[in-house]
Amino acid sequence: MAFDKIELRDLEVWDGNFAAAQALRQAQVDVVAAYPITPSTPIVEGYAKFKSDNYIEGEFVMVESEHAAMSACIGAAAAGGRVATATSSQGLALMVETLYQASGMRLPIVLNLVNRALAAPLNVNGDHSDMYLTRDSGWIQLDAFSPQEAYDMNLIAFKVSEDHDIRLPAIVNQDGFMTSHTAQGVYPLTDDAAFEFVGTYKPMNDMLDFEHPVTHGVQTEEDWHFEHKARQHNDLMVKVPSKIDEVFADFEKLSGRKYNPVECYDMADADVAVFCLGTSVETAREVATEMRAKGIKAGVVGLRVIRPFPFMEVADALKDIKAVAVLDRSSPNGAAGAMFNEVAGSLINTDSKVLLSGYVYGLGGRDLTKANLVDLYKELQANADAGKLTTQQQQFIGVRGPKLSYL
């Protein structure tokens, strides 16, 4: 399919949840099965409203739990439907068992994960604890930094996930409340253009195709389980990066918006950089611009594709940097931060001499302020000037009380 004309509607003011719900409507999803949980509820609530107002022909199924929600999605996808849902935090934790079923059966479900802290203690605000809970579940995972991107990434997720060479489920992450409930300007596609981009759903190995019987949810023990995971599933993930690049290029032709697996800002001549996800990327970009006016060559790297992890692209983005801070918005619990480990793994066998440090921040919705990032960039510059880490390799940003020790 060729996309050679930009087709946008006028500017809308949407929060991230409404943007995601609109994308589900435009993709003409057949089934949304869901159980509500803050802060993701407005996505499925919005879809249900579209259904009640006769804007869509799909079905909304209200179930008794998040485990049941994904189980219903699995059944609907296995039957041959375009399927989506949304959840957060404890709901995602209850759903995790079924995520492995969906990916193992190659069912292209799209899950909107509105990132929120995991209990205990109970907290309904945003951090990335639930995001990291899913990272090895076999799902493609994308990250939105804004409501515009929450909309765009949903359309992109359907197109990548449903490709017959891929056929893997996809998660679209967005920050709870900071994206999901914060209204910004969004330029949506026209309904026709959005649906044409996603394409008419083409079932594959669906259980209702009685002329071609299939079995889903089979059991394999030591005789075939290893091959299924190592050869089939891993080989499928290896194909995903090139498909994402292809779909990103198609989307740019249609919308004028360019996306990359690793988003680099002011990195061409940067000496120091912050590596982060979600809404923190926009804050870091603003501070980096201010630091450049003060003589610090600051840059920002934002991770767009979380799984499959773009190791080579991350290494390339950081190859000439003197010092980089990896920001983790989840509790490490006595280990290095999850994203710190990913970035360290990207650099381990390269010639890069970058000084790598990790910072845990923003747990339970705690603000990452511009002042925090100003101090961080100054620390990075001190590391670069000294040619060594002048602080602990792992630190906490913005936590009250005496300075915390770290492993």
C-alpha positions as CSV (number, residue, x, y, z in Angstrom):
1,M,0.0,0.0,0.0
2,A,1.4,3.4,-1.0
3,F,0.9,6.4,1.2
4,D,1.7,9.6,-0.6
5,K,-0.7,12.2,0.8
6,I,-0.9,13.6,4.4
7,E,-4.5,13.2,5.6
8,L,-5.0,14.9,9.0
9,R,-8.0,16.4,10.7
10,D,-8.0,19.7,12.4
11,L,-6.3,20.0,15.8
12,E,-8.2,18.3,18.7
13,V,-7.5,18.7,22.4
14,W,-7.4,15.2,23.8
15,D,-5.8,13.4,26.8
16,G,-3.9,10.2,26.2
17,N,-6.9,7.9,27.2
18,F,-9.3,9.6,24.8
19,A,-6.6,9.5,22.1
20,A,-6.2,5.8,22.5
21,A,-10.0,5.2,22.5
22,Q,-10.3,7.2,19.3
23,A,-7.6,5.0,17.7
24,L,-9.6,1.8,18.7
25,R,-12.7,3.3,17.1
26,Q,-10.9,4.2,13.9
27,A,-9.3,0.8,13.7
28,Q,-12.8,-0.7,13.9
29,V,-11.9,-3.2,16.6
30,D,-14.2,-6.2,16.7
31,V,-14.0,-6.9,20.4
32,V,-12.9,-5.0,23.5
33,A,-13.1,-7.1,26.7
34,A,-12.2,-5.2,29.8
35,Y,-12.4,-4.7,33.5
36,P,-11.9,-1.1,34.6
37,I,-8.9,0.1,36.7
38,T,-7.5,3.5,37.3
39,P,-5.9,5.2,35.3
40,S,-6.8,3.2,32.2
41,T,-10.6,3.1,32.6
42,P,-11.4,6.0,30.2
43,I,-10.0,4.1,27.3
44,V,-12.4,1.2,27.5
45,E,-15.1,3.5,28.8
46,G,-14.6,5.6,25.7
47,Y,-14.9,2.6,23.4
48,A,-18.1,1.5,25.2
49,K,-19.5,5.0,24.7
50,F,-18.8,4.9,21.0
51,K,-20.6,1.5,21.0
52,S,-23.6,2.8,22.8
53,D,-23.8,5.8,20.5
54,N,-23.6,3.6,17.4
55,Y,-20.3,4.9,16.2
56,I,-18.9,1.4,16.0
57,E,-20.1,-2.1,15.2
58,G,-17.7,-3.9,17.5
59,E,-18.6,-5.6,20.8
60,F,-17.7,-4.4,24.3
61,V,-17.6,-7.2,26.8
62,M,-17.5,-6.4,30.5
63,V,-15.9,-9.2,32.5
64,E,-15.3,-10.0,36.1
65,S,-11.5,-9.4,36.3
66,E,-8.5,-8.4,34.3
67,H,-7.5,-12.1,34.0
68,A,-10.9,-12.7,32.4
69,A,-10.5,-9.6,30.2
70,M,-7.4,-10.9,28.5
71,S,-8.8,-14.5,28.5
72,A,-11.8,-13.1,26.6
73,C,-9.5,-11.2,24.2
74,I,-7.6,-14.4,23.6
75,G,-10.8,-16.2,22.7
76,A,-12.0,-13.5,20.4
77,A,-8.6,-13.2,18.7
78,A,-8.4,-17.0,18.2
79,A,-11.9,-16.8,16.7
80,G,-10.6,-14.4,14.1
81,G,-11.4,-10.9,15.4
82,R,-9.4,-7.6,15.7
83,V,-9.1,-7.3,19.5
84,A,-7.9,-4.7,22.1
85,T,-8.1,-3.9,25.7
86,A,-6.5,-1.7,28.4
87,T,-5.3,-2.1,32.0
88,S,-2.9,-0.8,34.6
89,S,-0.9,-1.8,37.7
90,Q,-2.6,-4.5,39.8
91,G,-4.9,-5.3,36.9
92,L,-1.9,-6.0,34.7
93,A,-0.4,-8.1,37.5
94,L,-3.6,-10.3,37.5
95,M,-3.5,-10.5,33.7
96,V,0.2,-11.5,33.4
97,E,-0.4,-15.2,33.2
98,T,-2.6,-14.8,30.1
99,L,-0.1,-12.5,28.4
100,Y,2.1,-15.5,27.8
101,Q,-0.8,-17.5,26.4
102,A,-1.6,-14.7,23.9
103,S,2.0,-14.4,22.7
104,G,2.6,-18.1,22.6
105,M,-0.5,-18.6,20.4
106,R,0.5,-15.7,18.1
107,L,-2.7,-13.7,18.7
108,P,-2.3,-10.0,17.6
109,I,-4.1,-8.3,20.5
110,V,-3.3,-4.7,21.3
111,L,-3.1,-3.8,25.0
112,N,-3.0,-0.2,26.2
113,L,-1.0,-0.3,29.4
114,V,-1.5,3.0,31.3
115,N,1.6,2.9,33.5
116,R,0.9,3.0,37.3
117,A,2.8,2.0,40.5
118,L,2.4,-1.6,41.8
119,A,1.2,-2.1,45.5
120,A,2.1,-2.2,48.3
121,P,1.6,0.4,49.5
122,L,-1.4,1.1,47.3
123,N,-0.8,4.0,44.8
124,V,-2.9,5.0,41.8
125,N,-0.3,7.3,40.2
126,G,2.1,6.7,37.5
127,D,5.5,5.0,37.4
128,H,6.9,2.2,35.2
129,S,6.6,-0.8,37.6
130,D,3.9,-2.4,35.5
131,M,5.7,-1.7,32.3
132,Y,8.7,-3.8,33.4
133,L,6.5,-6.6,34.7
134,T,5.6,-7.4,31.1
135,R,8.9,-6.9,29.3
136,D,9.7,-10.6,28.8
137,S,6.2,-11.9,28.1
138,G,6.7,-12.1,24.3
139,W,4.7,-9.0,23.4
140,I,5.9,-6.2,21.1
141,Q,6.1,-3.1,23.3
142,L,5.9,0.6,22.3
143,D,6.1,3.7,24.4
144,A,4.2,6.9,23.9
145,F,5.6,10.2,25.4
146,S,2.4,12.3,24.8
147,P,-1.3,12.0,23.9
148,Q,-0.5,12.4,20.2
149,E,1.8,9.5,20.4
150,A,-0.7,7.4,22.4
151,Y,-3.0,7.8,19.4
152,D,-0.3,7.2,16.8
153,M,1.3,4.2,18.5
154,N,-2.1,2.4,18.7
155,L,-2.6,2.6,15.0
156,I,1.0,1.5,14.4
157,A,0.7,-1.4,16.9
158,F,-2.3,-2.9,15.0
159,K,-0.4,-2.7,11.7
160,V,2.7,-4.3,13.0
161,S,1.0,-6.9,15.2
162,E,-1.4,-8.1,12.6
163,D,1.1,-8.6,9.8
164,H,1.1,-12.3,8.8
165,D,4.8,-12.5,9.1
166,I,4.7,-11.3,12.7
167,R,1.4,-12.2,14.4
168,L,2.4,-11.2,17.9
169,P,0.5,-9.1,20.4
170,A,1.5,-5.6,21.2
171,I,1.5,-3.3,24.2
172,V,1.2,0.5,23.9
173,N,2.5,2.2,27.1
174,Q,1.7,5.7,28.3
175,D,2.3,7.4,31.6
176,G,-0.6,7.2,34.1
177,F,-2.2,10.6,34.6
178,M,0.8,12.5,33.2
179,T,-0.2,11.4,29.7
180,S,-3.5,9.5,30.2
181,H,-5.3,12.5,31.9
182,T,-3.4,15.5,30.6
183,A,-4.9,17.2,27.6
184,Q,-2.7,18.3,24.7
185,G,-3.1,19.2,21.1
186,V,-3.5,16.1,18.9
187,Y,-3.7,15.9,15.1
188,P,-5.7,12.7,14.3
189,L,-6.0,11.2,10.9
190,T,-9.3,11.2,9.1
191,D,-11.4,8.1,9.9
192,D,-10.9,6.8,6.3
193,A,-7.2,7.4,6.3
194,A,-6.7,5.7,9.7
195,F,-8.6,2.6,8.8
196,E,-6.9,2.4,5.4
197,F,-3.5,2.6,7.2
198,V,-4.4,-0.2,9.7
199,G,-6.1,-2.2,7.0
200,T,-9.0,-4.6,6.9
201,Y,-8.4,-7.4,9.4
202,K,-7.2,-10.6,7.8
203,P,-7.6,-13.6,10.1
204,M,-5.0,-16.3,10.1
205,N,-5.5,-19.8,11.7
206,D,-8.8,-18.7,13.1
207,M,-10.9,-21.3,14.9
208,L,-14.1,-20.4,13.0
209,D,-12.6,-21.3,9.7
210,F,-14.1,-24.8,9.6
211,E,-12.6,-25.6,6.3
212,H,-9.1,-25.4,7.8
213,P,-9.3,-26.8,11.4
214,V,-6.7,-25.6,13.9
215,T,-5.8,-26.2,17.5
216,H,-4.9,-23.4,19.9
217,G,-3.5,-23.8,23.4
218,V,-1.7,-27.1,22.8
219,Q,0.6,-28.7,25.4
220,T,4.3,-29.3,24.7
221,E,6.7,-30.9,27.2
222,E,10.5,-31.4,26.8
223,D,10.1,-32.8,23.3
224,W,9.0,-29.5,21.6
225,H,8.7,-26.7,24.1
226,F,12.3,-25.6,23.7
227,E,12.0,-25.4,19.9
228,H,8.7,-23.5,20.1
229,K,10.3,-20.8,22.3
230,A,13.8,-20.6,20.8
231,R,13.0,-21.1,17.1
232,Q,9.5,-20.0,16.4
233,H,8.9,-17.2,19.0
234,N,12.4,-15.8,19.1
235,D,12.7,-15.9,15.3
236,L,9.4,-14.0,15.1
237,M,10.7,-11.2,17.4
238,V,13.9,-11.0,15.2
239,K,11.6,-10.0,12.3
240,V,9.8,-7.3,14.3
241,P,12.4,-4.4,14.1
242,S,12.4,-4.3,10.3
243,K,8.6,-4.4,10.2
244,I,8.4,-1.6,12.8
245,D,10.8,0.5,10.6
246,E,8.6,-0.2,7.6
247,V,5.4,0.8,9.4
248,F,7.0,3.9,10.9
249,A,8.0,5.0,7.4
250,D,4.5,4.4,6.1
251,F,3.0,6.4,9.0
252,E,5.4,9.3,8.3
253,K,4.2,9.5,4.7
254,L,0.6,9.5,5.9
255,S,0.8,11.9,8.9
256,G,4.1,13.8,8.5
257,R,5.2,12.4,11.9
258,K,8.5,10.6,12.1
259,Y,9.2,7.9,14.7
260,N,12.3,5.9,15.4
261,P,12.9,2.9,17.8
262,V,15.4,5.2,19.6
263,E,14.5,8.9,19.6
264,C,17.6,11.2,19.8
265,Y,17.4,14.9,20.6
266,D,20.4,17.2,20.3
267,M,22.7,14.2,20.3
268,A,24.9,15.0,17.2
269,D,27.5,16.9,19.3
270,A,26.4,16.1,22.9
271,D,28.9,15.3,25.6
272,V,26.3,14.3,28.2
273,A,22.9,12.7,27.9
274,V,19.8,11.5,29.8
275,F,18.2,8.2,28.7
276,C,14.6,8.0,29.7
277,L,11.0,7.0,28.7
278,G,7.5,8.5,28.7
279,T,6.7,12.1,29.7
280,S,10.2,12.4,31.2
281,V,11.5,12.7,27.6
282,E,9.8,16.0,27.0
283,T,10.9,17.5,30.3
284,A,14.5,16.3,29.7
285,R,14.5,17.9,26.2
286,E,13.4,21.3,27.6
287,V,16.1,21.2,30.3
288,A,18.8,20.0,27.8
289,T,18.0,23.1,25.6
290,E,18.5,25.3,28.7
291,M,21.7,23.6,29.7
292,R,23.2,24.2,26.2
293,A,22.6,27.9,26.7
294,K,24.8,27.5,29.8
295,G,27.6,25.8,28.0
296,I,26.8,22.2,28.7
297,K,26.4,20.1,25.5
298,A,23.4,18.2,26.7
299,G,21.3,15.6,24.8
300,V,18.4,13.3,25.4
301,V,17.7,9.7,24.2
302,G,14.1,8.5,24.5
303,L,13.2,4.8,24.1
304,R,10.3,4.2,21.7
305,V,10.5,0.5,21.2
306,I,10.9,-1.4,24.5
307,R,10.5,-4.9,23.0
308,P,12.3,-6.2,21.0
309,F,15.0,-4.1,22.7
310,P,16.9,-2.1,20.0
311,F,20.4,-2.9,21.3
312,M,22.3,-1.8,18.3
313,E,20.4,1.5,18.0
314,V,21.0,2.3,21.7
315,A,24.7,1.6,21.4
316,D,24.9,3.8,18.3
317,A,23.1,6.7,20.0
318,L,25.5,6.6,22.9
319,K,28.8,5.8,21.2
320,D,30.3,9.3,21.3
321,I,28.8,10.4,24.6
322,K,31.2,11.0,27.6
323,A,28.6,10.5,30.3
324,V,25.0,9.2,30.3
325,A,22.4,8.9,33.1
326,V,19.7,6.1,32.7
327,L,16.5,7.0,34.4
328,D,14.4,4.2,35.9
329,R,10.9,4.9,37.1
330,S,10.5,1.6,39.0
331,S,11.9,0.3,42.3
332,P,15.1,-1.8,41.8
333,N,14.7,-3.6,45.1
334,G,18.4,-4.2,45.7
335,A,19.4,-4.6,42.0
336,A,20.4,-2.2,39.3
337,G,17.5,-0.5,37.6
338,A,15.9,-2.5,34.8
339,M,16.5,0.0,32.1
340,F,20.1,0.6,33.4
341,N,20.7,-3.1,32.8
342,E,19.3,-2.9,29.3
343,V,21.5,0.0,28.3
344,A,24.6,-1.5,30.0
345,G,24.0,-4.7,28.0
346,S,23.9,-2.6,24.8
347,L,27.3,-1.1,25.5
348,I,29.1,-4.0,27.0
349,N,30.8,-5.3,23.9
350,T,31.4,-2.0,22.2
351,D,34.4,0.4,22.1
352,S,32.3,3.1,23.9
353,K,34.0,4.7,26.9
354,V,30.8,6.3,28.1
355,L,30.5,6.7,31.9
356,L,27.2,5.1,32.7
357,S,25.2,5.9,35.8
358,G,21.6,5.0,36.9
359,Y,19.0,7.1,38.7
360,V,15.7,5.9,40.2
361,Y,13.0,8.6,40.2
362,G,9.3,9.4,40.2
363,L,8.0,6.4,42.1
364,G,4.3,6.6,42.8
365,G,3.8,9.7,40.7
366,R,6.5,11.9,42.4
367,D,7.4,14.7,40.0
368,L,10.6,14.8,38.1
369,T,11.3,18.6,38.2
370,K,13.4,20.7,35.9
371,A,15.5,21.5,38.9
372,N,16.2,17.8,39.4
373,L,17.4,17.5,35.8
374,V,19.5,20.6,36.0
375,D,21.4,19.1,38.9
376,L,21.6,15.8,37.0
377,Y,23.1,17.4,33.9
378,K,25.7,19.2,36.1
379,E,26.6,15.9,37.7
380,L,27.0,14.3,34.3
381,Q,29.3,17.2,33.2
382,A,31.4,16.7,36.3
383,N,31.8,13.1,35.5
384,A,32.7,13.9,31.9
385,D,35.3,16.5,33.1
386,A,36.8,14.1,35.6
387,G,36.8,11.2,33.2
388,K,35.3,9.0,35.9
389,L,32.2,8.7,38.0
390,T,32.3,11.4,40.7
391,T,29.1,10.0,42.4
392,Q,27.6,6.6,43.1
393,Q,26.8,4.5,40.1
394,Q,23.2,4.2,41.2
395,Q,21.2,7.0,43.0
396,F,17.7,8.1,43.8
397,I,16.3,11.5,42.6
398,G,13.9,13.5,44.7
399,V,13.4,11.1,47.7
400,R,13.0,12.8,51.0
401,G,15.3,12.2,54.0
402,P,18.9,11.3,54.4
403,K,20.8,10.3,51.3
404,L,20.2,6.6,50.5
405,S,23.0,4.1,50.1
406,Y,23.0,1.8,47.1
407,L,24.5,-1.5,46.2
